[in-house]
Amino acid sequence: MLKRIDSPENVLAFRAVGKIEKPDYENTLDPAVEEQIASRDEIRFVYVLGDDFDGYSIAAGWEDTKLGIGHISKWKRIAVVTAHDWIRHAVGMFGWMVPGDVKVFPLHEEAAAMRWAAG
């Protein structure tokens, strides 16, 4: 499940809880991204993947790829907040493929991630 979390007005922020599935994108993230683009013409995103995050389904992974590519020029800053080593490593390996700036923050620096994404 994706839960919207409080963030600065120009930042879209979600917390991943449990296993992320295709409907989480279709019903929650995709509409929020579309709304953000319509109102701001860019996406500044904070994604918190804490201890209660259990991974992605294959279909969710595909939705994630489609979302990123579908709005490739709109991503300005993406802050990934996590304690999961595999996520940190994946962002380190593939972050260069993501448009805009991408930065990983430890869980205890969620507020700093919000400030960075908003800046």
HELIX and SHEET records of a PDB file:
HELIX    1   1 LYS A   22  ASP A   24  1                                   3    
HELIX    2   2 TYR A   25  LEU A   29  3                                   5    
HELIX    3   3 ASP A   30  ARG A   40  1                                  11    
HELIX    4   4 ILE A   58  GLY A   70  1                                  13    
HELIX    5   5 ASP A   85  PHE A   94  1                                  10    
HELIX    6   6 GLY A   95  MET A   97  5                                   3    
HELIX    7   7 LEU A  107  GLU A  109  5                                   3    
HELIX    8   8 GLU A  110  ALA A  118  1                                   9    
SHEET    1   A 5 LEU A   2  ARG A   4  0                                        
SHEET    2   A 5 LEU A  12  ALA A  16 -1                                        
SHEET    3   A 5 ILE A  43  LEU A  49  1                                        
SHEET    4   A 5 TRP A  75  THR A  82  1                                        
SHEET    5   A 5 ASP A 101  PHE A 105  1                                        
SHEET    1   B 2 GLY A  18  ILE A  20  0                                        
SHEET    2   B 2 PHE A  53  TYR A  56  1                                        
END                                                                             
